């Protein structure tokens, strides 16, 4: 399923078809014998795994007559990435009318999003033509003030409003069952086993984070139904969320806030299957583990991923070093796939990234540069606290409407 080498009609043709990349340097550092593979979703046209569901939800709604050009207003509560995918799809769907080609009809987009989500996501959404409404991060999912509650209110009061509803829409997991899963299987099956890189010829383990749960549910079904019924599927859920099963796993950090975006919820979405036949095991991860894993992926594999990718990798490494995963970890040729949902584009101003990137331990080369330039090391480094604080102040200025004000946007 390699991406076409021919001209593509629109950006929607560049959704999906993402690479499955060996994470050999991390595997070696961790003492793993298995093949550690990353499904790198930020290479999709809109920058994340959520492009897939946005495309399918829009196109299926069109096919079913639920979207009417020039009338429908697509409204969606989201952590941001689904919104970006929807805004991209709806921007592309705008077309000139037949009888008046100087006028255009398409779908307007309104995205409701918690304050915790990054400023970059809001900027991307607005650049694509969407309206963005921010909601309190701390609001419970069923509160009228939550991003879901506000979306429901807007749908009721705005003519043509329609919520495609990633939390309940069957096309969410189906997008992954029909695209992401088969892409993973094809990449593994079509890669020959060699002396350097032995392969079992099948997907032995899949590890992914869960937000709506559509990604892990859909990919699991694609693999288990038609490829390898014995594939072990491991779900990763941040501490503070309640998606992991059994429920007792969620006791640690229950109700707490977490910084990682796009995964975890305070309710269980309908599209997430917690059936142990679909998701065999669950792990809980912390922000600290996630961001450390992001650094690993950047420094050792050159992959500019976002925080949820770090959650997935940190969960994968913990599972591979656990009693459950140790045998797989030391099996040459076993294929362990980790879904890396998005890239760093959406998080460049977040304090966790700025501190990681700009406050790293100075290298010997930094000392050499300082000596060459006849200056101290501190003079050639950025004041990360000042920079993060400046960004936070701009993002939370009281005269700017609908800007983030989450705790992690304020420099400590």
C-alpha positions in Angstrom: 0.0 0.0 0.0 2.8 2.4 -0.9 1.6 6.0 -1.4 1.0 6.8 -5.1 3.8 8.1 -7.2 1.2 9.7 -9.4 -0.4 13.1 -9.0 -3.0 13.1 -6.3 -6.3 14.9 -6.8 -6.4 16.5 -3.3 -4.8 16.3 0.1 -7.4 13.7 1.0 -5.6 11.3 -1.3 -2.6 11.8 0.9 -4.4 10.7 4.1 -2.9 7.5 5.5 -0.4 5.3 3.7 2.1 6.1 6.4 5.4 4.3 6.9 6.2 1.5 9.3 9.7 2.3 10.5 12.3 0.2 12.4 13.2 1.6 15.8 16.4 -0.4 15.9 18.5 2.1 17.8 16.0 2.2 20.7 15.6 -1.6 20.5 19.4 -2.1 20.8 19.6 0.4 23.7 16.8 -1.5 25.5 18.4 -4.9 24.9 15.5 -6.1 22.7 15.9 -9.0 20.2 12.4 -8.5 18.6 11.7 -6.1 15.8 10.4 -2.8 17.3 8.4 -1.0 14.6 6.8 2.5 14.7 3.7 3.3 12.6 4.5 7.0 11.9 1.2 8.8 11.5 2.4 12.4 11.3 3.3 11.9 7.7 -0.4 11.8 6.8 -1.6 15.0 5.1 -3.2 16.6 8.2 -0.4 15.5 10.5 -2.0 12.7 12.6 -3.8 9.4 12.7 -7.1 11.2 13.1 -7.0 12.3 9.4 -8.2 8.8 8.6 -11.4 9.0 10.7 -12.2 12.5 9.6 -12.0 11.6 5.9 -14.2 8.6 6.4 -16.8 10.2 8.6 -17.2 13.1 6.2 -17.4 10.9 3.1 -19.8 8.5 4.7 -22.0 11.3 5.9 -22.0 12.7 2.3 -22.9 9.3 0.9 -25.8 9.0 3.4 -27.1 12.5 2.6 -26.4 13.8 6.1 -24.2 16.7 4.8 -25.7 19.3 2.5 -23.3 21.7 0.7 -23.9 25.3 1.6 -26.1 24.4 4.6 -24.4 21.9 6.9 -22.2 23.1 9.7 -19.9 20.4 11.0 -19.5 20.7 14.7 -17.1 18.4 16.6 -15.8 18.2 20.2 -12.1 17.1 19.9 -8.7 17.2 21.5 -7.6 18.9 18.2 -6.4 16.3 15.8 -9.8 15.1 14.7 -10.8 18.7 14.3 -7.8 19.4 12.1 -8.7 16.4 9.9 -12.3 17.5 9.6 -11.3 21.1 8.9 -9.0 19.9 6.2 -11.6 17.6 4.6 -14.3 20.3 4.7 -11.9 22.9 3.2 -11.3 20.5 0.3 -15.0 19.8 -0.1 -15.9 23.4 -0.9 -16.7 23.6 -4.6 -18.1 26.2 -7.0 -21.9 25.8 -7.7 -23.0 24.6 -11.1 -25.2 27.6 -12.0 -23.2 30.3 -10.3 -19.5 29.3 -10.5 -18.5 32.5 -8.8 -20.1 31.2 -5.6 -18.9 28.3 -3.5 -20.7 25.8 -1.4 -19.2 23.5 1.2 -19.3 22.8 4.9 -18.5 25.3 7.7 -16.7 23.9 10.7 -16.9 24.6 14.4 -14.5 22.9 16.7 -14.9 22.8 20.5 -11.7 22.0 22.4 -10.6 22.0 26.0 -8.2 24.8 27.1 -5.5 22.3 27.8 -5.0 21.6 24.1 -2.1 23.5 22.4 -2.2 26.9 20.8 -0.7 25.3 17.6 -3.8 23.1 17.2 -6.1 26.2 17.4 -3.9 28.1 14.9 -4.0 25.2 12.5 -7.7 24.9 12.8 -8.3 28.6 12.2 -5.9 28.5 9.2 -8.0 25.8 7.7 -11.1 28.0 8.1 -12.6 26.5 11.2 -14.1 28.4 14.1 -12.7 27.3 17.5 -14.4 27.5 20.9 -12.4 26.8 24.0 -13.9 25.0 27.1 -12.7 24.5 30.7 -10.3 21.5 30.9 -11.6 20.6 34.3 -15.3 20.3 33.1 -16.6 16.7 33.3 -17.5 15.2 29.9 -21.2 15.3 30.6 -21.1 18.9 31.9 -22.8 21.7 29.8 -19.5 23.5 30.0 -17.4 20.7 28.5 -16.3 20.6 24.9 -19.0 17.9 24.4 -21.7 19.9 26.2 -20.9 23.1 24.2 -20.9 21.2 20.9 -24.3 19.8 21.7 -25.6 23.2 22.5 -24.3 24.7 19.3 -25.7 21.9 17.3 -29.2 22.5 18.7 -29.0 26.3 18.1 -27.2 26.6 14.8 -29.2 25.8 11.6 -27.6 22.9 9.7 -25.4 21.9 12.7 -24.3 18.3 12.7 -22.0 16.5 15.0 -20.3 13.6 13.2 -19.3 12.3 16.7 -16.0 10.5 16.8 -17.0 9.0 20.1 -19.9 7.0 18.8 -19.5 7.0 15.0 -18.8 3.5 13.7 -16.7 4.9 10.9 -14.0 5.8 13.5 -12.9 2.2 14.2 -13.8 1.2 10.6 -11.4 3.7 9.2 -8.6 1.9 11.0 -10.0 -1.6 10.4 -10.0 -0.8 6.6 -6.8 1.3 6.3 -4.4 1.5 9.2 -4.6 -2.2 10.1 -4.2 -3.5 6.6 -1.3 -1.1 5.9 0.6 -2.5 9.0 -0.1 -6.1 7.9 1.0 -5.5 4.3 4.2 -3.8 5.4 5.1 -6.7 7.7 4.1 -9.5 5.3 5.8 -7.9 2.3 9.1 -7.4 4.1 11.3 -10.5 3.6 13.0 -12.1 6.6 16.8 -11.7 6.4 19.7 -12.7 8.5 20.1 -9.1 9.6 16.4 -8.6 10.2 14.7 -12.0 10.8 10.9 -11.8 10.8 8.0 -14.1 11.8 6.1 -12.7 8.8 3.2 -11.6 11.0 2.2 -8.9 13.4 2.9 -10.5 16.8 2.1 -7.5 19.1 0.3 -4.2 18.6 0.7 -1.4 21.2 -1.3 1.8 20.9 -2.7 4.6 23.1 -6.4 5.1 23.5 -8.4 8.3 23.2 -11.7 7.6 21.6 -10.4 4.1 21.3 -11.2 3.8 17.6 -7.6 3.4 16.6 -6.7 0.5 18.8 -10.1 -1.2 18.3 -10.1 -0.9 14.5 -6.5 -2.0 14.1 -7.0 -4.9 16.5 -10.0 -6.2 14.5 -8.1 -5.9 11.2 -5.2 -7.9 12.5 -7.1 -10.5 14.5 -9.9 -11.2 12.0 -7.8 -11.7 8.9 -4.1 -11.9 9.8 -3.1 -13.3 13.2 -5.8 -14.1 15.7 -3.1 -14.7 18.3 -1.7 -11.1 18.0 -1.3 -9.5 21.5 -2.9 -6.1 21.6 -1.8 -3.8 24.4 -3.6 -0.5 25.2 -1.9 2.4 26.8 -3.8 4.9 29.0 -2.5 7.9 30.9 -2.8 8.1 34.7 -5.9 10.2 35.4 -7.9 8.6 32.7 -10.4 5.7 33.1 -10.1 3.8 29.8 -7.9 0.9 31.0 -9.5 -2.4 31.9 -10.0 -3.8 34.4 -11.2 -0.7 36.2 -8.9 -1.3 39.1 -6.0 -0.2 36.9 -7.4 3.3 37.0 -7.2 3.7 40.7 -3.6 5.0 40.6 -3.9 8.7 39.9 -7.7 8.6 39.6 -9.2 12.0 38.7 -5.8 13.6 38.3 -4.9 15.9 35.5 -2.3 14.9 32.9 -0.5 17.0 30.3 -0.3 14.6 27.4 -2.9 15.4 24.8 -5.2 13.3 22.6 -5.4 10.2 24.8 -7.4 9.2 27.8 -10.9 10.4 29.0 -13.1 10.6 32.0 -15.7 8.4 30.3 -15.5 5.3 28.0 -16.4 6.2 24.4 -18.8 3.8 22.6 -16.2 3.1 19.8 -13.7 1.7 22.3 -13.8 -2.0 22.8 -12.6 -3.0 26.2 -13.3 -6.7 25.4 -10.2 -8.6 26.3 -10.5 -10.4 22.9 -9.9 -7.1 21.2 -7.4 -5.4 23.7 -5.7 -8.1 25.6 -3.8 -6.0 28.2 -3.7 -2.4 29.4 -0.9 -0.3 30.9 -1.0 3.1 32.6 1.7 5.7 31.9 2.7 9.0 33.3 3.6 12.3 31.6 7.2 11.9 32.7 7.5 8.6 31.0 5.8 9.9 27.9 8.1 12.9 27.5 11.2 10.8 28.2 10.1 8.5 25.4 9.5 11.4 23.0 13.2 12.4 23.6 14.3 8.9 22.8 12.4 8.9 19.5 13.8 12.2 18.6 17.4 11.7 19.6 17.8 8.1 18.6 15.4 7.6 15.7 15.1 11.2 14.3 11.3 11.1 14.6 9.7 14.4 15.6 6.7 12.9 17.4 4.2 14.3 19.9 3.5 13.4 23.5 1.0 10.6 22.9 3.6 8.8 20.8 5.9 9.0 23.8 3.1 7.4 25.9 2.7 4.6 23.4 6.5 3.9 23.3 6.9 4.1 27.0 4.1 1.7 27.5 5.6 -0.6 24.8 9.0 -0.7 26.5 7.5 -1.3 29.9 5.4 -4.2 28.6 8.4 -5.7 26.8 10.4 -5.7 30.0 7.5 -7.1 32.0 6.7 -10.7 32.7 4.0 -10.7 30.1 6.2 -9.3 27.3 9.7 -10.6 28.2 9.5 -13.7 26.0 8.4 -11.7 22.9 11.1 -9.1 23.6 13.8 -11.7 23.4 12.4 -13.5 20.4 14.3 -12.7 17.2 11.9 -12.1 14.4 8.9 -11.2 16.5 7.2 -8.0 15.2 6.1 -5.5 17.8 4.2 -2.5 16.2 3.8 0.8 18.1 1.4 3.4 16.8 2.9 6.9 16.9 -0.2 9.1 16.4 1.1 12.6 15.6 4.1 14.9 15.4 5.7 17.7 17.4 4.1 20.4 15.1 1.2 20.7 17.5 3.3 21.1 20.6 6.2 23.4 19.8 5.2 26.1 22.3 4.4 23.7 25.2 6.7 24.1 28.2 7.3 20.3 28.4 8.8 20.4 24.9 10.7 23.6 25.3 12.3 22.4 28.5 13.2 19.1 26.8 14.6 20.7 23.7 16.3 23.9 25.1 17.2 22.9 28.7 19.0 19.7 27.8 22.4 18.9 29.5 25.1 20.8 27.5 27.1 18.6 25.3 30.9 18.6 25.0 30.4 20.3 21.7 28.6 23.2 23.4 31.7 23.8 25.6 33.9 23.7 22.5 31.6 26.2 20.7 31.7 28.5 23.8 35.5 28.3 23.9 35.7 29.1 20.2 33.4 32.1 20.6 35.2 33.2 23.7 31.9 33.2 25.8 30.4 31.3 28.6 28.1 28.3 28.0 25.2 30.2 29.6 25.5 32.9 27.0 24.9 30.5 24.1 21.9 28.8 25.7 18.3 30.0 25.7 16.5 30.9 28.9 13.8 28.3 28.5 11.8 29.5 31.5 11.6 33.0 30.1 10.7 31.7 26.7 8.0 29.4 28.0 6.7 32.1 30.3 6.5 34.5 27.4 4.6 32.1 25.3 2.2 31.3 28.1 1.6 35.0 28.7 0.7 35.6 25.1 -1.5 32.5 25.1 -3.4 33.5 28.2 -3.5 37.3 27.9 -6.9 38.4 29.2 -7.7 40.5 26.2 -7.4 37.6 23.8 -10.6 35.5 23.6 -10.7 31.7 23.6 -7.0 31.1 24.3 -5.5 28.3 26.4 -5.2 28.7 30.1 -4.3 25.2 31.2 -1.8 24.8 34.1 0.9 23.4 31.9 0.9 26.6 29.8 2.2 28.5 32.8 5.9 28.4 33.4 6.8 27.2 36.9 
